[in-house]
Amino acid sequence: MTPRWPSILWVVRHGQSAGNVARDAADAARAHRIALDHRDVDVPLSDLGSEQSRALGEWFGAGEENGRPEVMLASPYLRAVQTAEIFRDAGGCAPDERICIDERLREKEFGILDGLTRFGIEAAHPEQAEFRSLLGKFYHRPPGGESWCDVILRLRSLLDTVSLHYGGRRVMIVAHQVVVLCLRTIIENLGEKEILAIDKEGDVANCAITEYRFDPAAGRDGNLLLARYNVTAPMKGEVPVTREPDAMVAARG
């Protein structure tokens, strides 16, 4: 009988993006808007992000993970797709492995706050800054955007697809920081306080590994159990580890 869940599920945040770099510069200058010339969807990896993605692929290709992904799923955002492609080219999975793009893995949408720094939000939309403070990042939904709950809703559907089609296989998901945290919320049945406490401990590092393994003895039909979270071992000291939030200020909620 095919297991309900993948044998291993790796969830990886994309490599450092050009947006991460631009966000740092905007924060340092106390600017209101992040200097980007294109949509957040089209923000590419930085040179360092490409190095991180290659290091991750070489790590898996060298057998450090006791198996390579048999299924690759990625957010449609360019930085996630590039991470998955470089990972594959570096030997992280079979060279002919198709990368399945799934829009449910996209970055949290920020609506009218898109592209603004925290300084910009406080200046242009002080009511939203106050509303977020009252509601908290888990439930606050900016006009035209999403709350963490909205992201969780679409990811529940994504996990249904993973369960239906990829039982017993080794699966890797390449996505974004909030997606990593929201997947933890679903898989581990965490509440608002629990996941926000994890978030408060620090950012998910670029190209860090979060790993789940299927345990047939966990629950009636078995379950995925967290094996590791936010592991940066593939960088091996040769490629710098970066933990910046994504370019959009609301990337952490």
Summary of the structure (lengths in Angstrom):
residues: 253
radius of gyration: 17.8
end to end distance: 40.0
largest distance: 58.1
contacts: 879
relative contact order: 0.23
helix: 43%
strand: 16%
